Amino acid sequence: MLRKFKIQHRLISTFLVVSVIPIIFLGYYAYQIYSESISDKLSKSTYQAVTLVNKNLLAELQNYQYLCGSISTNEFVQANLPKEGAQQEVDENAKEAAMDDIYRTIFPSHVVNVSIVDSNHHLFYELGFETISSQALEKAIQDVDKSAPYDGLTYIKTVRSYDTIVLGRKIHALNDSSVQIGYAFVFISNDLFTKNILSSVDLGTGSKLMIMGRDGSVLSANDKEIALGESYADPELFNLVKEQQAQGSHSFSAQVNHEYQQISYIYNKQVGWYLVSMMPYSYINSETNRITTSITMISLIIVLFCIVIISFMYNSIVKPIKKIIAFSNQISNGEFSNRIQDQHEDEMGVLSRKINSMVDEIEKLMHNQKLDQKRKRELELQMLQSQINPHFLFNTLNTLRWLAIINQVPVLSNGISSLSELLHSTILDQDEEITIGQEIHNLTHYFEIQKIRYADSFHFEYEIDEELLNCRIPKLILQPVAENAIIHGLSDHGKSIEITIKVQQMEQQIHIEISDNGKGFDTSLIHAPHNNKKLSGIGIMNVNERIKLCYGEEYGLFISSAIGQGTRCKIIIPIHE
């Protein structure tokens, strides 16, 4: 199959298979190992960075939690908040004075509003820097109820579209903590998280850092394109985070926004937020891709350089071959005067000198060819004579048969006819195998000839499975066995014997049995080296050897005989139609 292609193409293909493909495989394997190693290290470092960011966020949030706690425990709030909605009216000046006392103690810079709501969701106090709609306030109350006993965090957009994160807490009576008297809310400017903390963290090109609430809504993010106050654009992100949280894993890889990302997160139970970072693998593998591109370019240059070298080597091999081909064409046209001029010591030079020697021999042979013409004519004459002799023999036998018929000698006529048929099958028929039917036909002619010699000293009969007549067996394996039955079966007292030929199928084998009720013989005689009781040079042992050579050692001729008890010869061969 390879000889269909030129040597140059075979050399280049071999080079690619032996060198380039292993290099590509090793490069791909190294790329995968290197990428996995980088991904694993970045995963750990990203989680550490997210942990530090989370600590900074919590530290900043503590001031606002402290403010919320101061409001909840204030004596004026504790004393007057339960009265809201009752017949008693709360002194507004006293209320403002109480809140001013709280603000003097602590008032973080990013507070945009403070609201206090009683247990019936009626507004008790509002700072008023930014106006909050009643629907937004109701949403914050619902989130606090869901987050209890922890503080609630809710994204709220003010009436003037100012982004805030609301820190809410239930207010309980100091004398009975089981009694809820209202809610305290601190509205924090989203700039605290976005500009001051999240935007200052650079995890890499295309990376995103965001705070998500318990329900998966985005509270704050370092990317302005991420919509706040609603679920992330790809809702599968929050589902994946929840799945990994159930498994106890804080870093994982997944496809988000149609891009493979390395994701890390931290969950703060007390404030109910998820701090989530996403780093695209396009950034993680950017260095690896640059290295891969460089290696690819270098590999291509090496391949091109090797192809040039292979082409040079190809020419050093093919040029002598072309000379040999041209010289061979001259030889085929009968021009023997030239010789290949190549004195190099490589294989092509040796081959050229050998071809020159062969051409010298061819010239000698052609010179001697003329001397062989007369001898050839003599051999053709001898071959013609060898073809004529068998035909002459059969014509002579046929003439004698008709003379026996004319002179009414049927025994002689039958004998000559059987001899003619038997010689025809052994001399003219060159097939190595014949059918069982043909072999039985030849055996019948052999018995007819032997009856002339031995008169009525034996009788024969057949028991043959007709379905086996078309099965093929080696030619001339039954006559030697039949001859053995006649020679060793006839008694010295002229007693007639019975010869039975059985052909039957046993599983996937053919069993041919030739048995007689003659005098029997000593089976050791068949191993005698000078046993002349043979037909046409094929003896009993020769039959056994032929069968074993054709079909294997498990097949052959098996003889059992005893003096005075007859002989049974069984031939076992496989079925072969």
C-alpha positions in Angstrom: 0.0 0.0 0.0 2.8 2.4 0.8 4.4 1.8 -2.6 1.5 3.8 -4.1 3.1 7.0 -2.8 6.4 8.6 -3.8 9.4 8.2 -1.6 9.5 11.9 -0.9 5.9 11.9 0.4 6.6 8.8 2.5 9.7 10.4 4.1 7.8 13.6 4.9 4.8 11.6 6.3 7.2 9.4 8.4 8.8 12.6 9.8 5.4 14.0 10.7 4.3 10.8 12.4 7.5 10.2 14.2 8.4 13.7 15.4 5.7 16.3 14.8 2.7 14.4 16.1 4.5 13.4 19.4 5.5 17.0 19.8 1.9 18.2 19.3 0.7 15.6 21.8 3.3 16.5 24.4 2.6 20.2 23.9 -1.1 19.7 24.3 -0.5 17.6 27.4 1.8 20.2 28.9 -0.8 22.9 28.0 -3.5 21.0 29.9 -1.2 20.4 32.9 0.0 24.0 33.0 -3.6 25.4 32.6 -4.9 23.2 35.4 -2.0 24.3 37.6 -2.6 28.0 36.9 -6.3 27.6 37.4 -5.8 25.8 40.7 -3.4 28.5 42.0 -5.6 31.3 40.8 -8.6 29.7 42.4 -6.8 29.7 45.8 -5.4 33.2 45.4 -8.8 34.5 44.2 -10.6 33.0 47.2 -8.0 34.6 49.5 -8.6 38.0 47.8 -12.4 37.6 48.1 -11.9 36.7 51.8 -9.9 40.0 52.4 -12.5 42.0 50.5 -15.3 40.4 52.5 -13.4 41.4 55.8 -13.2 45.0 54.5 -16.9 45.0 53.6 -17.8 43.7 57.1 -15.6 46.2 58.8 -17.2 49.0 56.9 -20.7 47.6 57.6 -20.0 47.5 61.3 -20.3 51.3 61.6 -23.8 51.1 60.1 -24.8 48.2 62.2 -23.7 50.1 65.2 -25.8 53.1 64.1 -28.7 50.7 63.6 -28.1 49.2 67.1 -27.9 52.6 68.7 -31.3 53.5 67.2 -32.8 50.3 68.4 -31.6 50.7 72.0 -32.2 54.5 72.3 -34.3 55.3 75.4 -36.5 57.8 73.5 -37.2 55.2 70.7 -37.8 52.5 73.3 -40.2 54.7 75.2 -42.1 56.3 72.4 -42.1 53.9 69.5 -44.9 51.7 71.0 -47.0 54.8 71.4 -47.0 55.5 67.6 -50.5 55.2 66.3 -52.0 55.4 69.8 -53.9 58.4 71.1 -50.8 59.9 72.6 -48.7 62.2 70.3 -44.9 62.1 70.4 -43.2 65.4 70.7 -41.4 66.0 67.4 -38.8 68.3 68.9 -37.9 65.6 71.5 -37.7 63.1 68.7 -35.3 65.2 66.7 -33.2 65.9 69.8 -33.0 62.2 70.6 -31.9 61.3 67.1 -29.4 64.2 67.1 -27.8 62.6 70.2 -27.4 59.4 68.3 -25.9 61.1 65.3 -23.4 62.9 67.4 -22.2 59.5 68.7 -21.9 57.9 65.2 -23.0 59.0 61.8 -21.0 57.2 59.0 -20.3 59.3 55.9 -22.3 57.2 53.4 -25.6 57.3 55.2 -28.3 58.8 52.9 -31.3 58.2 55.0 -32.5 56.8 58.3 -36.0 55.5 58.9 -37.8 54.1 61.9 -41.1 52.2 61.4 -43.4 50.9 64.1 -44.7 47.3 64.3 -47.7 48.4 62.2 -45.4 49.6 59.4 -46.2 53.3 60.1 -43.3 55.7 59.7 -42.1 56.9 63.1 -39.0 58.8 62.0 -37.2 59.6 58.7 -34.0 61.6 58.3 -35.1 63.0 55.0 -31.9 63.3 53.0 -33.3 61.0 50.3 -37.0 60.3 49.9 -37.9 56.6 49.9 -41.2 55.4 48.4 -43.6 53.4 50.5 -43.3 50.4 48.2 -39.5 50.4 48.6 -39.9 50.7 52.4 -42.3 47.8 52.4 -39.9 45.7 50.4 -37.1 46.4 53.0 -39.5 45.4 55.8 -40.3 42.1 54.1 -36.6 41.4 53.7 -35.9 42.0 57.4 -38.7 39.6 58.3 -37.2 36.9 56.1 -33.7 37.5 57.5 -34.7 37.5 61.2 -33.0 37.2 63.6 -30.2 38.5 61.5 -30.0 42.0 59.9 -31.5 42.3 56.4 -29.8 43.9 53.3 -32.0 45.2 50.5 -31.2 47.2 47.3 -33.4 50.2 47.1 -33.5 53.0 44.5 -34.6 56.3 46.0 -37.2 58.6 44.5 -34.3 60.5 42.9 -32.9 57.2 41.5 -30.1 57.1 44.0 -28.7 53.6 44.5 -28.7 52.5 48.1 -28.4 49.4 50.2 -30.7 49.3 53.1 -29.5 47.8 56.4 -32.6 46.8 58.4 -33.1 45.4 61.8 -36.1 44.5 64.1 -36.5 46.7 67.2 -37.4 44.7 70.3 -38.4 46.0 73.7 -35.5 46.2 76.1 -37.6 44.9 79.0 -39.0 42.0 76.9 -37.0 40.9 73.9 -39.8 38.7 72.7 -41.9 41.9 71.9 -41.2 43.6 68.6 -42.0 47.3 68.7 -40.7 48.3 65.2 -38.0 48.4 62.6 -34.8 50.5 62.1 -33.4 51.1 58.6 -30.1 52.7 57.6 -29.9 53.6 53.9 -26.3 53.3 52.7 -25.0 54.8 49.5 -24.0 52.1 47.1 -20.8 54.0 46.4 -19.5 52.7 49.7 -19.3 49.2 48.3 -18.9 49.9 44.5 -16.3 52.7 44.4 -14.5 52.4 47.8 -14.1 48.6 48.0 -15.2 46.5 44.9 -13.7 48.8 42.2 -10.4 48.9 43.9 -10.0 45.1 43.6 -8.6 44.1 40.2 -8.8 40.3 39.7 -7.9 40.4 36.1 -9.2 41.5 32.7 -12.9 40.6 32.4 -13.3 39.6 36.0 -16.4 40.6 38.0 -16.9 41.0 41.7 -20.4 41.4 43.1 -22.5 41.2 46.3 -25.7 39.1 45.9 -28.5 38.8 48.4 -30.1 35.7 49.8 -32.6 35.6 46.9 -29.9 36.0 44.3 -30.5 39.6 43.5 -27.4 41.8 42.9 -26.9 44.4 45.7 -23.6 45.9 44.4 -21.0 45.1 41.7 -17.7 46.5 40.3 -19.1 46.4 36.8 -21.5 49.2 35.9 -23.2 47.0 33.2 -24.5 44.6 35.9 -28.1 45.5 36.7 -28.6 46.1 40.5 -31.7 45.1 42.5 -32.5 42.1 40.3 -31.2 38.7 39.5 -28.0 38.3 37.6 -28.2 38.2 33.8 -27.4 34.5 33.8 -29.6 33.0 36.6 -27.6 29.8 36.4 -24.8 31.5 38.3 -26.8 31.7 41.6 -28.1 28.1 41.2 -24.5 26.9 40.8 -23.4 28.9 43.9 -26.2 27.3 45.9 -25.2 23.8 44.6 -21.6 24.3 45.5 -22.6 25.7 48.9 -24.5 22.5 49.6 -21.3 20.5 48.8 -19.1 22.7 50.9 -17.0 24.0 48.0 -16.0 27.7 47.7 -14.4 27.6 44.3 -15.5 25.9 41.1 -15.5 26.2 37.3 -18.6 26.6 35.1 -20.0 28.2 32.0 -21.7 31.6 32.7 -22.7 34.2 30.1 -21.6 31.7 27.4 -18.0 31.7 28.7 -16.1 29.3 30.9 -15.4 31.0 34.2 -13.5 30.3 37.4 -15.9 31.2 40.3 -15.2 31.8 44.0 -17.7 33.0 46.7 -18.1 33.7 50.4 -21.4 33.5 52.2 -22.0 35.8 55.2 -24.8 34.4 57.2 -25.3 37.3 59.6 -25.9 39.9 56.8 -27.2 37.4 54.3 -25.0 38.2 51.3 -22.9 36.2 48.9 -19.6 37.9 47.8 -19.0 36.3 44.3 -16.1 36.7 42.0 -15.9 35.5 38.4 -12.7 35.2 36.4 -12.9 34.2 32.7 -10.7 31.4 31.5 -9.8 33.5 28.5 -7.8 35.7 31.0 -6.5 32.7 32.9 -5.1 31.0 29.8 -4.0 34.2 28.0 -0.3 33.7 28.9 -0.6 30.0 28.1 -2.1 30.9 24.7 0.7 33.3 23.9 3.2 30.6 24.8 1.3 28.1 22.7 1.3 30.4 19.8 5.0 31.0 20.0 5.7 27.3 20.3 3.4 26.6 17.3 5.3 29.2 15.2 8.7 27.7 16.2 7.4 24.2 15.5 6.3 25.3 12.0 9.7 26.8 11.3 11.3 23.6 12.5 9.0 21.5 10.3 9.7 23.6 7.2 13.4 23.4 7.9 13.2 19.6 8.3 11.2 19.3 5.1 14.0 21.1 3.2 16.5 18.7 4.7 14.3 15.7 3.8 14.0 17.1 0.2 17.8 17.3 0.0 18.1 13.8 1.3 15.4 12.7 -1.1 17.3 14.0 -4.1 20.5 12.2 -3.0 18.5 8.9 -3.0 16.2 9.5 -6.0 18.8 10.7 -8.5 20.7 7.3 -8.5 17.3 5.5 -8.7 16.3 7.6 -11.7 19.6 6.6 -13.4 18.8 2.9 -12.7 15.3 3.4 -14.1 16.7 5.0 -17.3 19.2 2.2 -17.6 16.5 -0.4 -17.1 14.5 1.2 -19.9 17.5 0.9 -22.2 17.9 -2.8 -21.3 14.2 -3.4 -22.0 14.7 -1.8 -25.5 17.6 -4.2 -26.2 20.5 -1.8 -25.7 23.3 -3.5 -23.8 26.2 -1.4 -24.7 26.0 1.2 -21.9 26.6 0.7 -18.2 25.7 2.7 -15.0 28.5 5.0 -14.0 28.2 5.2 -10.2 31.3 4.6 -8.1 29.9 5.8 -4.8 30.0 3.4 -1.8 26.5 3.8 -0.6 23.7 1.3 -1.3 22.8 2.9 -4.6 26.4 2.5 -5.8 26.5 -1.1 -4.8 23.1 -1.8 -6.5 24.4 -0.1 -9.7 27.4 -2.3 -9.8 25.3 -5.4 -9.2 23.0 -4.4 -12.0 26.0 -4.0 -14.3 27.0 -7.5 -13.4 23.5 -8.8 -14.1 23.6 -7.1 -17.6 26.9 -8.8 -18.3 25.2 -12.1 -17.4 22.2 -11.3 -19.6 24.5 -10.7 -22.5 26.1 -14.1 -22.0 22.8 -15.7 -21.7 21.6 -14.1 -25.0 24.8 -15.3 -26.7 24.1 -18.9 -25.5 20.4 -18.6 -26.4 21.2 -19.2 -30.1 23.1 -22.4 -29.2 20.0 -23.7 -27.4 17.6 -23.4 -30.4 18.5 -26.8 -31.8 18.2 -28.4 -28.4 14.9 -26.7 -27.9 13.5 -28.2 -31.2 14.6 -31.6 -30.0 12.8 -31.2 -26.7 9.6 -30.1 -28.5 9.8 -33.2 -30.6 10.2 -35.3 -27.4 7.2 -33.6 -25.8 5.1 -34.3 -28.9 6.0 -37.9 -28.7 5.1 -38.0 -25.0 1.7 -36.7 -25.9 1.2 -39.2 -28.7 2.1 -42.3 -26.6 -0.8 -42.2 -24.2 -3.3 -41.7 -27.0 -1.7 -44.5 -29.0 -1.9 -46.8 -25.8 -5.6 -46.0 -25.3 -6.4 -46.5 -29.0 -4.6 -49.9 -29.0 -6.6 -50.9 -25.8 -9.8 -49.8 -27.5 -9.0 -51.9 -30.6 -8.3 -55.0 -28.4 -11.5 -54.5 -26.5 -13.5 -54.5 -29.8 -11.6 -57.6 -31.0 -12.6 -59.3 -27.7 -16.2 -58.3 -28.3 -16.2 -59.5 -31.9 -14.7 -62.8 -30.7 -17.2 -63.1 -27.9 -14.7 -63.0 -25.0 -16.6 -60.8 -22.5 -14.2 -61.3 -19.7 -11.4 -60.0 -21.8 -13.5 -57.1 -23.1 -14.5 -56.1 -19.6 -11.0 -56.3 -18.3 -9.6 -54.2 -21.2 -12.3 -51.6 -20.7 -11.7 -51.4 -17.0 -7.9 -51.1 -17.6 -8.4 -48.4 -20.1 -10.7 -46.4 -17.7 -8.3 -46.9 -14.8 -5.3 -45.8 -16.8 -7.2 -42.8 -18.1 -8.0 -41.6 -14.6 -4.4 -42.1 -13.4 -2.4 -40.9 -16.4 -4.5 -38.2 -18.0 -6.4 -36.8 -15.1 -4.0 -34.5 -13.3 -6.4 -33.5 -10.4 -5.0 -34.0 -6.9 -8.5 -34.5 -5.5 -11.6 -36.2 -7.0 -15.0 -37.0 -5.6 -15.9 -40.1 -3.7 -18.1 -41.1 -6.6 -15.2 -41.0 -9.0 -12.9 -42.9 -6.6 -15.6 -45.6 -6.2 -15.9 -45.7 -10.0 -12.1 -46.3 -10.3 -12.2 -48.8 -7.5 -14.9 -50.8 -9.4 -12.7 -50.9 -12.5 -9.8 -52.1 -10.4 -11.9 -54.9 -8.9 -12.9 -56.0 -12.5 -9.3 -56.2 -13.5 -8.4 -58.2 -10.4 -11.3 -60.6 -11.0 -9.6 -61.7 -14.3 -6.5 -62.6 -12.3 -8.2 -64.1 -9.3 -11.3 -65.5 -11.0 -14.2 -65.6 -8.4 -11.9 -65.7 -5.4 -13.5 -62.6 -3.9 -16.8 -60.6 -4.0 -17.4 -57.0 -3.2 -20.3 -54.8 -2.1 -20.8 -51.1 -1.3 -22.7 -49.4 1.6 -22.4 -45.8 0.7 -24.3 -42.7 1.9 -25.3 -41.1 -1.4 -25.1 -37.6 0.1 -21.3 -38.0 0.4 -20.7 -38.9 -3.2 -19.8 -35.3 -4.1 -17.3 -34.9 -1.3 -13.7 -34.6 -2.4 -10.9 -36.9 -1.3 -7.3 -37.4 -2.4 -7.0 -39.5 -5.6 -5.9 -43.1 -5.4 -6.3 -43.7 -1.7 -8.8 -46.7 -2.0 -7.0 -48.9 -4.5 -4.0 -49.6 -2.3 -6.3 -50.5 0.6 -8.4 -52.7 -1.7 -5.3 -54.4 -3.0 -4.2 -55.0 0.6 -7.6 -56.7 1.2 -7.2 -59.0 -1.9 -3.5 -59.9 -1.3 -3.7 -60.5 2.4 -7.3 -61.7 2.4 -7.3 -64.6 0.0 -6.7 -67.9 1.7 -4.2 -70.5 0.5 -7.1 -73.0 0.1 -9.0 -71.0 -2.6 -11.8 -70.0 -0.3 -13.8 -67.0 -1.6 -13.8 -63.9 0.6 -16.3 -60.9 0.9 -15.0 -57.4 0.7 -17.2 -54.6 2.0 -16.8 -50.9 1.3 -18.7 -48.5 3.6 -18.8 -44.8 3.3 -20.6 -42.8 6.1 -20.6 -39.5 7.9 -19.6 -39.3 11.6 -20.2 -35.8 12.9 -18.0 -33.6 10.7 -15.9 -36.5 9.4 -16.1 -39.0 6.6 -15.3 -42.6 7.6 -14.4 -45.0 4.7 -14.1 -48.6 5.9 -12.8 -51.5 3.7 -13.2 -54.8 5.5 -12.8 -58.4 4.5 -13.3 -61.8 6.1 -10.1 -63.2 4.8 -7.1 -64.8 6.5 -5.8 -61.6 7.9 -2.2 -60.7 8.3 0.4 -59.4 10.7 0.1 -55.5 10.7 3.8 -55.0 11.2 4.4 -56.1 7.6 3.0 -52.8 6.3 6.0 -51.0 7.9 8.5 -53.1 6.0 10.8 -50.9 3.9 10.9 -53.3 0.9 7.2 -54.2 0.6 6.6 -54.6 -3.1 2.9 -55.2 -2.8 2.0 -51.7 -4.1 0.0 -50.2 -6.9 1.8 -47.7 -9.1 4.3 -47.0 -6.3 1.6 -46.0 -3.8 1.6 -48.2 -0.8 -0.4 -48.5 2.4 1.9 -46.2 4.4 2.0 -43.7 1.5 -1.8 -43.4 1.7 -1.6 -42.7 5.4 1.1 -40.1 5.0 -0.8 -38.3 2.2 -3.9 -38.0 4.3 -2.0 -36.6 7.2 -0.2 -34.1 5.0 -3.5 -33.0 3.5 -5.6 -32.8 6.6 -3.5 -33.0 9.7 -2.2 -35.6 12.2 -5.6 -36.4 13.6 -6.7 -38.0 10.3 -5.3 -40.9 8.4 -5.5 -44.7 7.8 -6.2 -47.0 10.7 -5.7 -50.8 10.2 -6.8 -53.6 12.5 -6.2 -57.2 11.4 -5.5 -60.6 13.0 -4.5 -63.9 11.3 -7.6 -65.9 10.6 -10.0 -63.1 11.6 -10.0 -60.8 8.5 -8.8 -57.2 8.1 -10.6 -53.9 8.7 -9.1 -50.7 7.2 -10.7 -47.3 8.2 -9.9 -44.0 6.5 -10.9 -40.8 8.4 -10.9 -37.5 6.7 -12.9 -34.2 7.1 -15.9 -33.4 5.0 -14.7 -31.4 1.9 -17.2 -30.8 -0.8 
